[in-house]
Amino acid sequence: MLERLGTVLSTISGPSSTRPDAAQANELPETEPRLLASKQAGTERLAESFPFNPTKAAEHGREAGLEPQQGETVEPDDQLDTSSTVSEDARSAKIGQGMPRAGYNPTNESLDRVRVDSGGQALTTNQGVRIA
């Protein structure tokens, strides 16, 4: 079954073969493959909740574009199911506490939050070696 999982380093997609279900995922002895299998099983459950898009017809035309109808949603069983990678709960001083705020996307904010002033700093290579 491990060969069907892919890698925990992958941020997109996965193998085209059948993925394990939740019970099979829980049987895996190692943490990383178990997390990956659990994420894939949860993602499959979410996808299976929508065998078709019942509001597709309402997506066409100018009026639908100006006042779109809200689509259906399903709550994931685990926050990991909708994560990009299984390492999103990693914690450190640099990357934070590993607990993203649900429903919040900081990349939608102004870039002022990440702007820096590097004036007066020495130029360096990408490995931190001074150039001048």
Stockholm file with secondary structure:
# STOCKHOLM 1.0

chainA/1-132         MLERLGTVLSTISGPSSTRPDAAQANELPETEPRLLASKQAGTERLAESFPFNPTKAAEHGREAGLEPQQGETVEPDDQLDTSSTVSEDARSAKIGQGMPRAGYNPTNESLDRVRVDSGGQALTTNQGVRIA
#=GR chainA/1-132 SS CGGGTCCTTCCSCCCSSCCCCHHHHHHCSSHHHHHHHHHHHHHHHHHHTCSSCTTGGGGCSHHHHHSCCCCCCCCCSSGGGGCSSTTTTCCBTTTBCSCCCTTCCGGGSCGGGGCCCCTTCCCBCTTSCBCC
#=GC SS_cons         CGGGTCCTTCCSCCCSSCCCCHHHHHHCSSHHHHHHHHHHHHHHHHHHTCSSCTTGGGGCSHHHHHSCCCCCCCCCSSGGGGCSSTTTTCCBTTTBCSCCCTTCCGGGSCGGGGCCCCTTCCCBCTTSCBCC
//
